[in-house]
Amino acid sequence: MTMRRALPLLLSALAIQLALIVPGAAIRPTPELPALLLLLVLGGGVVRLAVAAALTLLAMQKIADLAMVSALGRPFNVAADLPLLDAAVRLTGGTFGPLAGLGLVLAAALAASGIAAVLWWATGLWARPVAGQGTRIALVAAIGLVLLPAMAPRPENARYAFERARLAAGTFAALRDFRAAAANDPMAGRPGLLGAIDRDVLVIFVESYGRASFATPFYAETHLATLRRAEADLARAGLAMRSGYLVSPTQGGQSWLAHATFASGLWVGDQSLYQAALASGRQGLFHHAQRAGFQTAAVMPAITRPWPEAAQMGFDRILAASDLGYRGLPFNWVTMPDQFTLAAADRLLRHDGGDPLFAQVALISSHAPWVPVPRLIGWDEVGDGSAFAAMAVAGESPQEVWRDRDNIRRHYRDAIDYALQTVTAYALRHAGDAPLILVLGDHQAAQRIAPDGGRDVPMHVIGPTALVERSAAWGFAPGLVPGADSPAIPMDRMRDLILQGFAAPDAGPRERLARHGRSSPAPP
């Protein structure tokens, strides 16, 4: 065979080899290459379609793995993660503009088509009709002999494909176990849950707030100083504080998995389990709050599209982005700054008299791309949000920030610091008639931004001493800085810890509300 005739075959073999590279493994020839080439030579067109399709799917799975590991710190699970493709497009469009979202879709489609076309061409050269078969077999043998010294000792792709298949199959097995756990609720029917609480309760999630704020020196230098100052201010105002760590079910994104895990008492680790949790009828934290006589609400400034699943979460009222009355400019993907979100929650939900409030508030100023970063203004200046307009167009663009990892880290640090300043300033503002405030991170940022602390997130309990001290039983340390060696509590345990930790078995909802001068809930 002349070099002119052999070159296309060698290039096609290289294309097939590229599809066989396993992410995370050493880049070297794989034993599957000569085996596949020989199969194509002997099987011809009969096996070409199957081999090309298998290689295309394998290559796309590997690309998806690389993207998921970079963003969420785990491989792509085809049985659970397909809905995330839409979320990725919306995040890209909201951050870099609609054309960027469309460009992402087109780039993905072109990449998939290009991979399929190249592999179809490559397999076709080796699967030609019988003429020249002996020459191609000899070339396969030569390729095998030349590559043998550098070849991986095991067929890594077989192991890789088996592991990804097992991951998908495990999702369905986990669903069966999850449904059984959801049906077995130890809190169902227990009297007096949350009965010790005589005031509003706010569960405030801080986006992308994780243990890295304490474990990574670059972040800790700023965040610890902010928390120490706030701790002193809150203590002078008569408020108690305790803090600890939780383990989040996710990292780098999918905040809703953390919200669902915290509220349901189930480990909601992927989208399939999230859907199962919604369909299970499981009574979450907010269902129990309703039963205890609270009015319940969710303040969700990131929700800009219909959210039908919220009807199953135990909320009497949903305040999405369009319900909060923001008239300022968006901060790229972030619809409004955290200070406005908290001010709107006060304005729309926290009224004098009536049943106490039990609300979930999601703060999103510290969501990627972390630019521009707002700053605190006077609470009486917040108004309809127009005061934030200049901040929303200040500083560098996301495109500029995301060219440099150190610049990304600086903006992430500053965005988290703004969120911490805001939530502690809010607690201080209400110190005279303090609600019980539970502040926690939903998840760590992506691993390349927040490499320290794994999936641990901080949680702070702020409020009257008598209530805050109940969290000491969870291992939470006094103040706003968790102990360095504080063990992290799996987030799915928090529903039951809160329900029991603030229980008063001798008081039902009517008695408790009457005792504290509140109106009684309407009869069921």
C-alpha positions, 0 to 999 in steps of 0.5 A: 500500500502506497503512502498516498493510499495509507494516509486517509486510513491513518487519519481516519484511525486517528479520528476513531482514536480521538473518540476513544480517549477517556476523560481523566485518563492518560492520553495514549492509544487504547486497545479498542482501536485495532479491535474496532478497525479489524471489526470494520474491515471484516464486517464491512457495511454490516457493522459500520452503522453500529460502530459509528453510532456507538462511537458518536454516542461515546464521544458526546457522553465524554464531552458532556462529562467534561462540561458537567465536571467543570460546572457541577463537579460530577459526570453527566447522567443521561437518565437524570441530566437532560433537562439541564440542557435547557437551563444551560441555554437560559443561563447563557442567554441571560448572562451573555445575551439572547444571541449567546444562548442561540449560539450555544444551541447552534454550536452544540448541534454543529458539534454533534453533527460534525462528530457524527460526520467525521466518525461516519467518514472514518468508519467508512474508509475501513469498512469498504467492500472486500477488495483490498481487505488483506491490505487493510488487515495488514495495516491494522496489524502494523498499527497494533504493533507500532502502538503496542508499547504505548498502549493502555493495558486495559480496554478503558472505554469498555469500563467507562461505558459500563460505569456510565450505563451503571450510573443511569441504571442506578438512577432508576434503582435510586428512584425506587428506594427514594419513593419508599423513603418518601412514603415513610415519614417519621414526622407525619402526624406528630403534634406540636411541631414548630410550636415553640416559634412565636414569630416570623421565620425566614429561610434565606438561601444565599446563592453559591455560598460554601465552606470555601468562604472559610477554607480558602484564604483568598475568600476568608480574608474578606468574608470572615471580616464581614461576618465578625463585624456583623456578629458584633453589631448583631450582638450589641442589638441583642440578637443571638447567633449560632452557625454550623455546616451542612452538606449540600446535594449539589455543587456549582448549580441546581439550587433547587435540589438544595431547596428541595432537600432542605424542605423535604427531608429527602436527599434530592441529588438529581433531577429525577429525584426532584421530580419524584419528590414533588410527585410523592406527596411528601409533607415538607417543612412548609407543609408542616408550617402551614399545619402549625398555623403559619402563612407560607411563602416563597420569594424567588427572584430567579423565577421568570417562567411558569413554575407549576411544581411550586403548588406541591411545595406547601407555599400559600403564596409565590412571589416570582421575579415579576411579582416583586415590583422591581423597576431597575435594570437587571444585573445580567442574569441576576434579575434584581439585587438581594437588598431589593429582594429582602425589602420586597419581602418585607413590603409584600409579606411581613405585615403586622398582626395576623398569622406569622410568616414562614417563608423561603427567600432565595438571594441571587446576587451571588449567582454566576457570572458575579458581575456587576456586584451591587453595593448596599444603599440605605433601606429607605432609598430602595424604593422600586429599585430604580436606585440600582440602575447605575450599578447594573451597568457599572464595571466590566462585562461578563465577557471581560471578567470570564477571560481570567480566572483570577478576575472571576474569583475576585468578582465571586468573592465580592458578590458573596461579600455583598450577599453577607453584608445584605442579609446581616444588615437586614437582620440588624434592621429588624433587631427590635422585633426580630424574626427567626432567620435561618441563613444558609448556602445552597451549594458551593460554586464550581470547583475551579472557583471554590476548590476547598470544602467539597459540598459543605455550605454554612448555615447561620441561625439568627434571632432571639436567644431562646430560639437560637439556643435550640440549635446548639443541640445540632452542634452549631457554634455560637456566632456567625463563624462555624467551628473549623472542625465542625462536622457537616450535617447532611442537608436532608436531616434539617427538616426533621431537626427544625421540626423537632428542635422548635417543637412544643408538644403541649401547644397546638397551633391555635393555643400557640397563636393565642398565647402570643396574641396572634389570630387563629388560623381558619378551620380546615 
